[in-house]
Amino acid sequence: MTPELQQWIVSQAQAGHDAASLLRAMCDAGWEEKAALQAIEQTLNQALQQRSVELNLPPTVPVPDLALDDESNTLDAGDRQVGVVMAMQVPRVVVLSQLLSDDECQALITAAEPRMQRSLTVDRQTGADLVHEYRTSSGMFFSRGENEVIQRIEARLAKLLNWPIENGEGLQVLHYQVGHQYKPHYDYFDPHDPGTPSVLARGGQRVATVVMYLNDPSRGGGTTFPSVNLEIAPKKGSAVFFSYDRAHPVSRTLHGGAPVLAGEKWVATKWLREREFK
């Protein structure tokens, strides 16, 4: 590759042209497809690394992901087939259907309901839990592998995402009534917060989230991604997966739970860590 070609690839990407259009242009100019793909990938990775150094961004880390391809709309989850409704690359957001059965959804709600309390957030100064006005749901945590249903769901997620069961936090169930919401936030722990080191000691940084919908709210309650103008409607048994390889807003994973306007919303959330969560 010449410096001129590298600069052209970077300038085209900065102008908003996707990798597919760059590939077409290079192939039209006589490049062999495989070589063109390698040139685009290498150039953009180098540019991203340089820009990361300039901005003093946290380093990227490996993240869970799904084995998606262009030929199938379903994924093997071990004990069931899961549908792929939508997949976005940046940020990495994938909407799944039929991840949970109706019976599994009801079993989680039934087991969680007697243990619900006001939902907490993490104190950025100390790393301790606290009540905050921007999170108005009630919730509870199951221990990892606490019962047969949770064991089955955790094994299913591990298979789908190629990520160890032990790297997951305990499943959290949340209940939102009319007017309840979770304002936009990031799931990773800010490296600059004084309380972050104590949180990371339990298993490293959070690297991905799976939000599973346990019922169908009558109105509202969608999962929003304001940075990319995306809202996902809650549908019983379906889920949204998203990952973040940097603990920084450049991940574009700002997200929230929109207010429930009618009915109620039940969700189960699974956070995945870099290492074994203890």
C-alpha positions, 0 to 999 in steps of 0.5 A, spaced: 500 500 500 502 506 498 501 512 503 496 515 498 492 509 498 492 509 505 490 516 506 484 515 501 481 510 505 481 514 511 478 520 508 473 516 505 471 513 511 471 519 515 466 522 509 461 516 511 463 511 506 462 504 509 467 498 508 462 495 502 463 501 498 470 502 499 471 495 497 467 496 491 471 502 489 478 498 490 475 492 486 473 496 480 480 499 480 483 492 479 484 490 486 483 483 488 477 482 493 481 479 498 487 483 498 482 490 498 479 487 504 486 486 508 488 493 505 482 496 508 482 493 515 489 494 516 489 501 514 483 503 518 485 499 524 492 503 524 488 509 523 483 508 529 489 506 534 493 512 532 487 516 534 486 512 540 493 514 542 492 522 541 485 522 545 488 518 550 482 513 550 482 506 554 485 500 550 480 496 547 479 489 550 476 482 547 468 482 548 463 477 547 459 476 540 455 472 536 457 468 530 453 471 525 453 470 518 449 473 512 446 466 510 442 464 516 437 468 520 437 463 526 443 461 531 444 455 535 444 456 542 445 449 544 438 447 547 434 452 542 434 456 536 434 463 537 432 468 531 436 474 529 432 480 528 437 486 527 444 487 527 448 493 528 456 493 527 457 500 530 455 500 536 455 492 536 447 491 537 444 485 536 436 484 537 434 477 538 427 473 538 425 467 542 431 467 546 427 465 552 420 461 552 414 463 555 415 459 561 422 461 562 419 468 562 414 467 567 419 463 572 423 468 572 418 473 574 415 468 579 421 467 583 423 474 583 417 478 585 417 476 593 425 479 593 424 486 589 427 492 592 428 499 589 433 498 584 440 501 586 446 504 582 453 504 583 456 510 587 462 513 582 466 515 588 466 509 593 463 503 588 458 502 593 450 501 591 446 507 592 439 509 590 438 514 585 433 518 582 434 517 574 433 509 576 426 508 578 425 501 577 425 495 583 429 489 582 433 484 585 439 479 583 439 472 583 446 468 584 449 465 578 446 458 577 441 459 583 436 454 580 435 450 574 432 455 569 437 460 571 442 455 569 439 453 563 439 461 561 446 462 563 448 456 559 444 458 553 448 465 553 455 462 554 453 458 547 451 464 543 456 469 545 462 464 546 463 467 553 464 463 559 459 462 564 463 464 570 465 471 567 457 473 568 454 477 573 448 474 577 442 475 573 438 481 575 430 482 574 427 489 574 420 491 574 418 498 571 411 500 573 407 506 569 412 512 569 418 508 571 424 509 567 432 508 567 435 514 564 441 514 559 447 511 561 453 507 560 454 500 563 461 500 564 465 503 570 468 509 568 476 508 569 476 515 572 471 514 578 474 513 585 470 508 586 471 504 580 478 500 582 473 496 588 468 494 583 473 492 578 476 487 583 470 483 582 472 481 575 474 486 571 470 491 567 463 490 564 464 488 556 457 486 554 450 487 556 444 482 555 437 485 556 431 480 556 424 482 555 419 478 560 413 481 558 409 485 553 408 492 556 402 495 553 405 502 551 412 505 552 418 501 555 423 501 549 430 500 550 433 506 547 440 508 544 440 516 543 447 516 540 445 512 534 437 514 534 435 507 535 429 504 540 428 497 541 421 495 543 420 490 548 417 483 546 416 477 551 422 472 550 426 477 545 433 480 547 438 486 545 445 484 546 450 490 546 458 490 547 463 495 548 470 494 547 472 501 551 470 504 557 469 510 554 463 514 550 466 512 544 463 506 544 456 509 543 453 505 547 449 510 551 442 507 552 436 507 557 429 504 559 424 509 556 418 510 561 413 505 561 406 509 559 401 503 560 401 496 563 408 494 566 415 492 564 419 486 566 426 485 564 432 480 566 439 483 565 445 479 564 452 483 565 458 480 562 465 481 565 472 481 562 474 475 567 471 471 572 466 475 577 466 473 584 
